[in-house]
Amino acid sequence: MEIQKPSRRRRHHPEEFKQAVIEACCEPGASVAGIAMANGVNANQVRRWLRERGIEVPKRRMLMPAAQPVPGTAPEFVQLPFTPVAPASPDIRIEIRRGNTAIKVDWPVQAAGECAAWLRDWLR
């Protein structure tokens, strides 16, 4: 019995497509890998296209450090008015999906132990 492996064919991209990808890579702040991924091409292939055309592969751009504030121009501490924060929810909220079943349970925080026991039993 003879098993034939499927033949792998190389992909060929039209020159217009290559040029469009290369132009996008040359934009300021562009990511070669990001542009390649968005166009369904491996980043190494795009870098090869750049090298073949004599275009230097854009280096990773480093962000400039933020300018330090000039002393004396802004106060070091700004006091904000105090606003008390209310608790978001006084209850324990549980949402569970198991197969086609979905349940939502609100349980009082004061009975957290009972909630844990119920949940343990339910999940068995």
C-alpha positions as CSV (number, residue, x, y, z in Angstrom):
1,M,0.0,0.0,0.0
2,E,1.4,3.3,-1.0
3,I,0.5,6.5,0.8
4,Q,0.9,9.8,-1.0
5,K,1.6,12.9,0.9
6,P,-0.3,15.9,-0.3
7,S,2.1,18.3,-2.1
8,R,2.7,21.7,-0.6
9,R,2.5,24.6,-3.0
10,R,4.2,27.9,-2.4
11,R,2.0,30.9,-2.2
12,H,2.8,33.6,-4.8
13,H,1.8,37.2,-4.0
14,P,1.3,39.8,-6.7
15,E,3.9,42.6,-6.8
16,E,1.1,45.1,-6.1
17,F,0.2,43.3,-2.9
18,K,3.9,43.2,-1.8
19,Q,4.3,47.0,-2.5
20,A,1.2,47.8,-0.5
21,V,2.4,45.8,2.5
22,I,5.9,47.4,2.2
23,E,4.5,50.9,2.0
24,A,2.4,50.2,5.1
25,C,5.5,49.0,6.9
26,C,7.4,52.2,6.1
27,E,4.8,54.4,7.9
28,P,6.0,56.0,11.1
29,G,5.2,53.8,14.1
30,A,4.2,50.8,12.0
31,S,4.8,47.3,13.2
32,V,6.1,44.9,10.5
33,A,4.7,42.0,12.5
34,G,1.3,43.6,12.9
35,I,1.0,44.5,9.3
36,A,2.1,41.1,8.2
37,M,-0.4,39.4,10.5
38,A,-3.2,41.7,9.3
39,N,-2.5,40.7,5.7
40,G,-2.1,36.9,6.4
41,V,1.7,36.9,5.7
42,N,4.5,35.8,7.9
43,A,6.5,38.7,9.3
44,N,9.8,37.1,8.2
45,Q,8.5,37.0,4.6
46,V,7.7,40.8,4.7
47,R,11.2,41.5,6.1
48,R,12.6,39.5,3.2
49,W,10.6,41.6,0.7
50,L,12.0,44.7,2.4
51,R,15.6,43.4,2.2
52,E,15.3,42.3,-1.4
53,R,14.3,45.9,-2.4
54,G,17.1,47.4,-0.4
55,I,14.7,48.9,2.2
56,E,16.1,48.9,5.7
57,V,13.9,47.0,8.0
58,P,12.4,49.5,10.4
59,K,13.8,49.1,13.9
60,R,11.6,48.9,16.9
61,R,10.9,52.5,17.9
62,M,11.6,53.4,21.5
63,L,9.4,55.9,23.3
64,M,11.0,59.0,24.5
65,P,10.9,59.5,28.3
66,A,8.3,62.0,29.5
67,A,9.6,65.4,30.1
68,Q,10.1,66.2,33.8
69,P,7.9,69.0,35.2
70,V,9.6,72.2,35.9
71,P,9.9,72.7,39.7
72,G,7.6,75.4,41.0
73,T,5.1,75.3,38.1
74,A,2.7,72.9,39.6
75,P,1.9,72.0,43.2
76,E,3.4,68.6,44.3
77,F,0.1,67.6,46.1
78,V,-3.4,68.5,45.1
79,Q,-6.1,67.8,47.7
80,L,-9.3,66.4,46.2
81,P,-12.7,66.7,48.0
82,F,-13.5,63.6,50.0
83,T,-16.4,61.5,48.8
84,P,-17.2,58.3,50.7
85,V,-17.4,55.2,48.6
86,A,-20.5,53.0,49.1
87,P,-20.0,49.3,48.9
88,A,-20.8,48.1,45.3
89,S,-23.0,45.2,46.4
90,P,-23.9,44.0,49.9
91,D,-24.6,40.5,48.5
92,I,-22.6,37.7,47.0
93,R,-23.5,37.3,43.4
94,I,-22.9,33.9,41.6
95,E,-23.5,33.2,38.0
96,I,-23.0,29.6,36.9
97,R,-23.5,27.8,33.6
98,R,-23.4,24.0,33.4
99,G,-24.5,22.6,30.0
100,N,-27.8,24.2,29.1
101,T,-28.5,25.2,32.7
102,A,-27.7,28.7,33.9
103,I,-28.4,30.0,37.3
104,K,-27.8,33.4,39.1
105,V,-27.8,33.5,42.8
106,D,-27.7,36.5,45.2
107,W,-26.6,35.5,48.7
108,P,-26.3,37.8,51.7
109,V,-22.6,38.4,52.7
110,Q,-23.5,37.6,56.3
111,A,-24.2,33.9,55.3
112,A,-21.0,33.4,53.3
113,G,-20.3,30.0,54.9
114,E,-23.7,28.6,54.0
115,C,-23.3,30.0,50.4
116,A,-19.9,28.1,50.1
117,A,-21.5,24.8,51.4
118,W,-24.5,25.2,49.0
119,L,-22.2,25.9,46.1
120,R,-19.9,22.9,46.9
121,D,-22.9,20.6,47.1
122,W,-24.4,21.9,43.8
123,L,-21.1,21.5,41.9
124,R,-20.7,17.8,42.8
